[in-house]
Amino acid sequence: MAGQHAALPSEPSWVHEVRYVHSHEAVDVRAKSPHGHLLRVRFGSLHVYLLTGKQNVQKFFRSSRSFNFENLVILVTQRILGMPPADVEKLSEDNSGRGATPLGEFGERGRVWQKIVDISHANFYNKESLRSLSDRWISEFAKNIEALSSRSGDEWTEVRIYEFVRGPMLFASVVTIMGPRFLEECPTVEKDLWAFDRAFLTLLVGAPRFLCRRGWDARNRLLAAIRRWLARSWEEFDWQDEKAKTLEWEENFGHKIVREREQTLAAYGLSLDGRAAFEFGLLWASVINSIPATGWMLIQILRNPDLYRRVREEIRAADIVATDESTGKTHVDLTKFDSLPLLLSVYMECLRLYMTIIVTRTLRTDLEIDGYTLRAGNNIITPSCLAHYSENAWSTPDHPASTFWAERFLHKAGETDEKELSKKDPGDFFPYGGGLNICPGRHRGKAEILSAVVMLLAVFEFDFVGYVDGKGRPTTKGPEHFNIEEHGCRGVTQPHCDVVVRMRRAG
């Protein structure tokens, strides 16, 4: 059936396209369609292929050279992050992709996308660089938690756990990636980032300012602060000091990934405003998934006394958290995460349930999938929730796919009662995307999420009290009332409730 593109008719247009691919209605339409796991839908004037099914998703990720991902990055930086049109035009000159071999044309400025990706890989994939980055984040997070918990000493204190952990994680990430000078230029970063995040989808569809005033204002304050910080960092960093250029971290640009990106983007010709929009994306990406994922893990663990006990015993047995008595600093041994199968299963189950992304690519060339030829120039989307909530892939008699089950990613190891992590098919589970454009910061994010959870559970004792809703009001509706259809495609969803606990320093 190859080449029968004309035989793949469009389904009806959908005004609320984001909701459409995240709803059971999308599943129903697909089930009734004679085209199985492949639909062609129209969003206004755009033709989009909606792709589902394990085998199709696997081929989709294996065919990365057939896709353009940079168009989406440019759209986000322009429409949401405020990049000026002149800088957008410069970035659009490079159509060569991110890999070592050019896939298209690029201008005299060279290949900027490949250079940016190489910088990310060198800092986020290299074990030594990742360990240095994670150690600094852990140190900052431990300092922030200590500042909050020291007020109550060893007495029981009642807190909302997500509210408690959110600020310390955000400030640890900001200082680790951007450095302390950024906080001097943007003291309202916590308030503004969350206001911007709540408005993300509204900004994405191009809503005017009067319909999204808080989101627009938060974005503009963040952009202005990033511009001031970058200008100051360029001026105050000693570019003549060869030793300074080799530092993993310093107080002006923060982590060297920012300094390296700045040098690359400036050499490519991007203005200060354009670079500010680009670094805005780095700032947002460094917190927007890791913090709510940590919140969901803590909520699910602390609401269940038996799960809390078993996870805590696993952490203690692994001896993964240690405190230096001479300095008081907390250390997490990242090499021991593999000895925490139950905690890792909880981590992946929270990503399965609460990570909602639509992997989007533009076809560079024609591609044959499921017996049909998908034409170059059109977009392909594959929503994670349709795979992650598939009853065929995930359901058991006692644990439907739509429910949280801490041991879903575990299986028995041989004849013993011990359990180990089971591998899942990448066509069924892809919280980080896939292919050549898989999230480059996934290892850093995972290290931060797991470090935050093990530190809190090792250093403190917790006693579950109850739930509050998003406005802080007592409620009986816990995480089992989460409804994926009420959330948009913007990464890990913010918890709709919080767990109230009593906590004190462990004896």
N, C-alpha and C positions, 0 to 999 in steps of 0.2 A: 504493500500500500504506500510505499515511499513516494513522495512527491504529490500526494493527494491533499495538498493544502486547501484546495477549494472545497473539499468534502468535509472540512472541519468548520461548520458554521458558527457564527457568533451567538452566544447566549444573550439574553436581554441586557441592556445597559443598567447599571446600578449607580444611583446617585451617591449613596453612602458606601463607597467602595471599600473603605477600611473596615467598616462594620461587616460588610458582606463576606469577606474572606475570613472573618473571625467568628462567623456564626454557624449554627447547625443548618441554617438555610443553605449555606454554601455546600455542605455535605449532602443535603437532600438533592440539590440541583445536580451535583456531580453523579449521584447514584442513579438519577433518572436519565442522565445523558447517555446516548449511545456511544460516546467517545471515551468512556471510562475515566481514567485519571488525567485527562487533558481537556481543557476547555479554552475557547477563545472568547474573551469578553471585551466589551467596549466601555472605557471610562471617558466619556465625552468623545473627543476625536482620536483618542489613543486606542490601539489594538493591543491587548495584553493577553498573553497565554498564562492560564492558571494551571500550575503543574502540581500533581500529588501522586502518591503511590511510591512505595519503597524503591522499586527498580528505576523508575523515572527520576526520582530525586538523586539516586546514586549516579546516574548518567549525567544529570545536570551538573553535579559537583565535579565529575571527571572531565567535563567539557569546558573547563574554565577559559581555555584559550579562545573559545568561540564567543566570549562575552566581553562587554565593556562595563566596568564597575565605576569608572571615574565620572561618568555622567551623573550618577546618583550623588557622589560626593560633591560635585560642583553645584548640583541643585540644592543640596542641604546648606552648603556654605553661603550660597547666594540668598536663598529665600528665607532661611532660618537664622543663619549666623551673621548676616549683614555684610557679605563681601562685596566691594564695589564692582560695577560692571567692567571696568578696565582690567581689573585683576582676574575676573572670571574669564574674560577673553584670552588673557595670557595663558591661563591654565588649560583652556580649551584647545590651544595650539598643539598640545601633546596628546596625541591619540594612539600612543605606542604601547599602552598597558603598563603593568607593574613588573613583569618578569624580565629575565635577562635578555631574552630575544624580543626585539620590537615586533608588535603585532599590527602596527599602523604607522602613519606618518607623524613626525614631530618637527617643530620649527627650529630655527637657529639657536634658540635658547637651550635646547637639549631636552633630556628626558627627566622631568621633575618627579613624576610619579614613581619611577623605579628608585630614584634616590631617597625619597621619603620612606618608601617601604623598606629599603635596605637599612635605613637608620632605625626603624622600628624593630626589625629583626635582630639587629646587632645589640639592641638594648633589652628587648623583651624575650629573646630566644636563647641568648648566651647565658649559661648557668651562673657564671660568676657575676655578670651584670644583674641578672634577675635576683640573685641572693643579696647583692648589695642594695638594690632597690627595695627589696622586701624587708631587709633588716632595718633600714631607715624608717620605712612605714611603720613597722612594729614598734620601734622606739618612740615614734611620735604618738602612735595610738595609745601605748601604755602610759605615756606621760599625760595625755588628755584624760584617760580613764581615771588615773590616780588623782588628778585634780578634782574630778567630780566626786569620787568615792571617799576621799579623805575627809570630807565635811562631816560624815556620819560615823567615822571611826569603824569599830567592829560591831556596832549596833545594827539591828534590822532596820532597813529603810525601804519604803514602798516607792517603786518607780514603774513607769511604763517602759518596757524593755527596748522597743524600737526607737522611741523618743530619746531614751538614754544613750543608745549606741550611735545614733545617726550623726550627731554633731562631732564627737570624737573621731569617727571614721572620715568624715568630710575634711576636717582640718588636717588630719594626718595625710590624706591624699594631696591636698592643696600644697602643703609645705614640702612633701616629698617630690612632687612633680614640678611645681612652680617656684618653690622657695618662699622664705618668710617675707621678702620684699613685696610680694604680690598681696599679702594680707594687709600691708600698710597702705597699699593703693586701693584695696577693695575690702573694707571692714564689714560690708554687708553681703559678702559672698554667699553665706549659707542661706539667708533669706532670698536672695536674688536667684540663685541656682534652682531652688525648688519652685519658685514662682515661674521661672522660665520653663522648667521641665513640665509643669502642669499645662502650660500653653503650647507645648511642642507641636502637637497635631494641628492645632488651630493655626499656628504660624506656618506650618507646612503647606496647608491648602491656600495660603495667601490671604488670610482674613485681614481686613483693614484694622487700623489701630483702635478705632472707636469700639470695635467688637472684642478686642483683646488688649485692653489698656494695660493691665498689670503685667501681662507677658511681654508686651512690647517695651514697657518701661524697664522691666528687670533686664531684658536683653541689652538695651541701650546702656544701662549703668554698667553691666559686666563688660561690654565692648569698650566703653570709655576707660574703665579701670585697666583692662588688658593693654590698651594702647599706651597709657601712662607708664605701666610697669615695663613694657617692652622698650619704650624710649629710654627710660631710666636705666634699665639693665644694659642696653647697648652703650650708653654713655659711661656707666660706672665700672663695667667689666674691663679688666686690664688685658687688652688684646695683644700687648707686647710681651706678656708673661707666658712663656712657653709651658711652664709647669701648670699654670692655671687652666690652660687649654686641655690638659689631660685629666683634670679632676672629674670624678663621677658626679659630684654635687658641690655646688657653692651657692652663696646666698643671693646672688643676682638673678640668674636664670633658673636656679633650682637644679634639677637633674640635667645632665648633659644632653639628653635627648632634645630638650627645648633649644639649647644653644646650637646643636647640630642642625635642627630643623630651620632655625632662624637664619643661619648662614646659608643654607641651601636655598631657601625661599627668597632671601634678599639677593643672592647671586642670580637667581632666575628672573628677577625684576619685579617682584611683588612689592607693593607699597606697604607702609606701616599699617594702614587700615586693612589691607588684604591679609597681611600676616596675623594681625590681631584676630580676624575672623577664623583663620586656620587654627591658631592656638586656642581659641574659644572651644573648638571642636575637641581638642585634646583634653582640656579641662573638664568639659562635660562628660566625655567618654570615660574619664578616670574615676567617676563616682556614680554614674547614673544607673549602673547595673549591680555593682558590687555591694552598695549600701542596702538597697531593698532586698537583695538576695540574702544578705546576712540577717536582716530583719525577719524574713520568712523562716529561715532556719531556726533562729532563736524562738520565735513564736511557736513553731511546731514542736520543738524539743521541750520547752518549758511548760507547755500546756498539758503534757503527758508525763506524769510522774515516773512511769516505768521506763519510757524512752529516755528521759532525763537521767535516770539512774544508770542505765546501760551505756549511754554515750559518755557519761562522766567516768565510769569505771574503765572504759576503753581508753580514754585520754590519760587517765592516771597510770594505767598499765604500760602505755607506750612511753611514759616519762618524756613527753614532748615539750613541756613548758618548764622552764627553770628561771629562778630569780638569783641574780648575782648579789650575795649578801653584802659585798663591799661597796657596790654602787647602787644597789636597789633596782637595777634595770632588769626587765623581763626579757627572756630570750625564748624564741620558738624554733625548734629544730625542724626545718622544712623537709628534711630528708625522711622524716618519720610519718609523713601524712599517709603513706601507703599502708601503714600498720593500723589505720583507723577505718576499716571497711564499713562499719555501720554509719559513721559520720559522713563518709564519702557518699554512701547511698542516700542519706538525707540531703546532702548537697545536690546531687544529680536529680533527685525527685523534686526538689524545690525549683530547679531550673526547668524541669519537664512541665511542671504545673503552671509556673508563674512567669516564665520567659515567653513573651509574645513578639516574635519578629516576622517580618515578611521579607525573605531573601529575594532581592530584586536585581536583575541584570538586563542589559541591552544586548541583543544579538549583533555580533560583528559579521557573522557569516550564517548561511542557512544551516540548520541543525535538524537531524532526523531523530525524533523521539516517539516511541509508542506507535510506530508505523506512519507517522505524519511528518512532513517537512515544515519546520517553523522558519519563517522568513526573516532574513537579516533586517535590522532596523526596528523591529518590534521588541517589546519588553517581555520577560518571563518573570513570574513571581511564584514563589512556593511558601505558603504560610506554615510556620512551625507548629501552630496549635492544631492543625488538621492531622499532622503526624503524631504529635505528642499526646493527643487525646483519642487516638485511634483505639477502639475497643479490641480490634483484631490483634494489634501489636502489644497492648499493655494490660488488658483486663484479665483478671483471674476470678474464680467463682466468689471469692470473699472480698476482692478489692477491685471495683470498677476503675476504668482509666481516669475518670473525673475526680477520684478521691486521692488523698494523700496516704501513702503507705511507705513507711520508713525503710522497709526491707525490699522494696521493689527491684533494686539493682543488685541484690545479693543472691547467691546460690550456695548449696552445700559443697564443701571441698572434700571430695572423695567419700569415704565411709565414715568420716568423723562428723561431730556435731558442729564443727567450725564452719563459718560462712566466709565467702570471699566475694569480691566484686565480679559481676558478670559483664561481659562485653555486649553492647547493644549495637544493632545495625545502624550505620550512619544515615541510612534512609529513613529510619524511625526516630532518631534522636540527633538533632543538630542545633543545640542552643547557641552555638557560636557561629552559625553559618557553616560554610564548607568550601572546599576547593582552594584555589590559589588565593582567594580573597577572604579566607577564614579570619576571624578576629585576631589581630596580632597581639592584643593585650590580654588574651584569655588566661595565660599562665600567671601573669601578675595579678589579675583579678581573683583567680582561684586562691592564690597564696594569701591575699588580703582577707578574703571571706573566711577561709578556714582558720587563719591566724586569729582573727577577731573572736570567732566562736570558741576556739580551744582556750584562748587566754581568759575569756570571761568565765567559762565553765570550770577552769582549773583554779582560778584565783578567788572566785566568789561562790557562795552557796545561794540557792534560789528556792523560793517557795511560791507556788502559783496561787494567785488571789482571784483573778477574773479577767474580763475583757472590757475594753472601751472602744467606741466607734471612732471614726475619723475625726470627729469633733471633740473627743475626750469624754463622751458621755457613757456611763455604764451600759453594757448591752450583754445579751446572752448569745449573740451571733458571733461565733468564732470563725476560724479560717475555713471550716467546712461549708460555710455559706458563700465562699468565693465563687464568682460567676465570670468565666472568661469572656463571655459575650458583652460584659459591661466595660471592657477595657480595650484600648487601642493598641496598635502595633508599635510600641516604643521601647522595647527591651523588657527588663524585669519590671513587672507592675508594682506599684506602691501598695503595701499592705492596706487593706480596707479596714482593719481593726488592729488593736495593739493588745499585748498581754500585760496585765498588771501583776507584778511579782514583789515579794519581799526579798531583799538581798542583803548579804553581809559578807565581809571578807572571811574566806575559809580558814578554819583553825589549823 
